[in-house]
Amino acid sequence: MSLVKLSIKGISYSQTQNGAYALILNEVDGERKLPIVIGAFEAQSIAIALEKEIKPPRPLTHDLFKNFAERFDIVVKQVIIHKLVDGVFYSSIICERDKIEEIIDARTSDAIALALRFNAPIFTYKNILDKAGIYLKANSLEEDKDAQEIDEMFSNPKSFGKEEEEGRQSDRPYIRQSLEELNELLGQAVAQEDYEKAAKVRDEISKRES
């Protein structure tokens, strides 16, 4: 079976299920997207790895794993999403130490969080993408129609509500703060290890600076 390389498009928060997120993966040489249900902790860890400007004062679990692996000369070479059963994705982490390759079973969210930290590529098999991949338009995470497609895919057992339109106040809870206040909030959130809040504040700062 042929492998298809994936990249990370973004993380979508569920409006209907508390603590649920959808990680959206892009087909690198195509237009299909692969939505994967992940938990809040894993979403936070992936978001921090994507957001280079947020530096946790203490290592998160996935950072600790990376530090441990590097200390013993273990390198994550790639991650493969190799199976889909009843809406659940199964993944393998391909590692190498002393030129000996090992395959480790992992939850997909953990595997991707580690792939980001090791700059390792993410792959899936073509038959999985054919089965679970969907087509979304540009800026699709802000469009009701496309978000509804994701909602339908995860309606059983997981469902995701439609995304709010870009620029609405519910998506920008810090729209009233000044840049100075935002930078102060960002520092406080990182110090308190509230990385979900830090990511939202960082997003608002980025919108102001763009």
C-alpha positions in Angstrom: 0.0 0.0 0.0 1.3 3.4 -0.9 1.9 6.1 1.8 0.6 9.6 1.6 2.4 12.5 3.3 0.3 14.7 5.6 0.8 18.2 7.1 -1.1 19.9 9.9 -3.7 22.4 8.9 -5.0 23.4 12.3 -7.1 22.4 15.3 -10.8 23.0 15.5 -12.6 23.2 18.9 -15.9 21.4 19.3 -18.8 23.8 20.2 -21.0 20.8 21.2 -18.7 18.4 23.1 -16.8 19.8 26.1 -13.1 19.2 25.8 -13.2 17.7 22.3 -11.1 18.9 19.4 -10.6 18.0 15.7 -7.0 17.9 14.4 -7.2 18.6 10.7 -4.4 17.1 8.6 -3.7 18.1 5.0 -2.8 15.8 2.1 0.5 17.3 1.0 0.2 16.6 -2.7 -3.6 16.8 -2.9 -6.7 18.6 -1.6 -8.1 16.1 0.9 -8.2 16.7 4.7 -8.2 14.1 7.4 -10.0 15.2 10.6 -9.0 13.3 13.8 -10.7 13.6 17.2 -8.3 14.4 20.0 -8.5 15.4 23.6 -7.8 18.7 25.2 -4.4 17.9 26.6 -3.1 16.6 23.3 -4.6 19.5 21.4 -2.8 21.9 23.8 0.5 20.0 23.4 0.2 20.1 19.6 -0.7 23.8 19.6 2.3 24.6 21.7 4.6 22.7 19.3 3.1 24.6 16.4 3.3 28.0 18.2 7.0 28.6 18.5 6.7 31.7 20.6 5.1 30.0 23.5 7.8 28.4 25.7 6.5 26.4 28.7 8.5 27.1 31.9 8.5 23.3 32.6 8.5 20.5 30.0 5.2 19.0 29.1 4.8 15.2 28.8 5.7 15.1 25.1 8.7 17.4 25.8 9.8 15.1 28.5 9.6 12.1 26.2 11.7 14.0 23.6 14.3 15.0 26.2 14.4 11.4 27.4 14.8 10.0 23.9 17.5 12.4 23.0 19.5 11.6 26.1 19.5 7.9 25.0 20.1 8.7 21.3 16.7 7.7 20.2 15.3 9.5 17.1 11.7 9.6 15.9 12.1 9.1 12.1 8.4 9.2 11.1 4.8 8.6 12.2 2.4 6.4 10.2 -1.4 6.4 10.7 -1.8 2.8 9.7 -5.3 1.8 10.6 -8.9 3.1 11.0 -11.4 1.0 12.9 -14.9 2.3 14.0 -13.8 5.9 13.6 -10.6 5.4 15.7 -7.2 6.0 14.1 -4.2 3.8 15.0 -0.6 5.0 14.6 2.9 3.8 14.8 6.0 5.8 15.7 9.1 4.7 13.7 12.2 5.2 15.9 15.9 4.5 15.4 18.8 4.0 17.8 22.2 2.8 16.9 20.9 2.2 13.3 18.4 -0.2 14.6 14.8 0.6 13.7 11.9 0.0 16.1 8.1 0.4 15.7 6.1 1.6 18.7 2.3 1.6 18.9 0.8 5.0 19.9 -2.3 7.0 20.0 -2.5 9.2 16.9 -2.6 12.4 18.9 0.5 11.5 20.9 2.3 10.3 17.8 1.7 13.6 16.0 2.7 15.7 19.1 6.0 13.8 19.1 6.4 14.1 15.3 6.3 17.9 15.6 8.9 17.9 18.3 11.3 15.7 16.2 10.4 17.4 12.9 9.4 14.0 11.7 7.1 13.5 8.7 3.6 12.2 9.1 2.1 9.6 6.7 -1.0 7.6 6.2 -2.0 4.9 3.8 -3.9 5.8 0.6 -6.8 3.5 1.5 -7.3 5.3 4.9 -7.4 8.7 3.1 -9.8 7.3 0.5 -12.1 6.2 3.3 -11.9 9.1 5.8 -10.5 12.0 3.8 -12.8 14.9 2.9 -12.5 18.0 0.7 -12.6 21.4 2.3 -12.3 24.7 0.7 -9.7 27.4 1.5 -10.3 28.9 5.0 -12.7 26.0 5.5 -12.5 26.0 9.3 -14.4 29.3 9.3 -17.1 28.1 6.9 -20.3 26.6 8.2 -20.9 24.2 5.3 -17.5 22.6 5.6 -17.6 22.5 9.3 -20.9 20.7 9.0 -19.2 18.0 7.0 -16.8 17.4 9.9 -19.8 17.4 12.2 -21.4 14.7 10.2 -18.3 12.6 10.1 -18.0 12.6 13.9 -21.7 12.6 14.8 -21.3 9.0 16.0 -19.7 8.6 18.4 -18.1 12.0 18.4 -19.6 15.2 16.9 -18.3 18.6 16.2 -20.5 21.7 15.9 -20.2 24.3 13.2 -17.4 26.8 13.5 -18.2 30.5 14.2 -17.5 32.9 11.4 -14.0 34.5 11.5 -13.9 37.8 13.3 -16.9 37.2 15.5 -16.3 38.2 19.1 -16.8 34.7 20.5 -13.7 33.7 18.6 -11.8 36.8 19.8 -12.4 37.0 23.5 -9.5 39.4 23.9 -10.5 41.9 21.2 -11.0 44.7 23.6 -7.6 44.5 25.2 -4.7 46.7 24.0 -1.5 45.2 22.7 0.3 46.0 25.9 -2.4 44.3 27.9 -2.3 41.3 25.6 1.4 40.9 26.0 1.0 41.0 29.7 -1.8 38.4 29.6 0.4 36.2 27.4 3.2 36.3 30.0 0.8 35.5 32.8 -0.8 32.6 31.0 2.6 31.0 30.2 3.8 31.5 33.8 0.6 29.8 35.0 0.9 27.1 32.4 -2.5 27.9 31.0 -1.4 27.2 27.4 -4.9 27.2 25.9 -5.4 30.8 27.1 -1.8 31.6 25.9 -2.5 30.3 22.4 -5.7 32.4 22.2 -3.9 35.5 23.3 -1.1 34.9 20.9 -3.6 34.5 18.1 -5.1 37.9 18.9 -1.7 39.5 19.0 -0.9 37.9 15.6 -4.1 39.3 14.1 -3.2 42.8 15.3 0.3 42.6 14.0 -0.6 41.1 10.6 
